[in-house]
Amino acid sequence: MRDAYKRFLQQRGISPNEQFALQKWMRFFLDYCDKYNHKAKSRLSIPPFLQKLTSKKQKALQIRQAEKAIQLFLQCIQ
C-alpha cells in the first residue's frame, strides 16, 4: 500500500520533499487507526486523528499537511 501511495503522489507531480512529509503523515494515520481501532479507509477517522494532532500541540501547517496526506491516501485506495 505504501508503494502504491508513493506512485500515486509521484503521478500527481508532488515534489519529493512534500512526498516524504505526506508519506510520514499517512504512516502516522495508519498507526493511529490501528491503535485506536478506527477504520483507515473511512473519512470518519479523519476528525479524531486531527484532534489528536491538535492535542499533541502540532502546528496548524502540520495539521493541514496531515489532512492533505489522508485525503490523497483515501483517493489512492478508492
Secondary structure, DSSP 8 states (H G I E B T S, - for coil): -HHHHHHHHHHTT--HHHHHHHHHHHHHHHHHHHHHT--TT-GGGHHHHHHHHHHTT--HHHHHHHHHHHHHHHHHH-
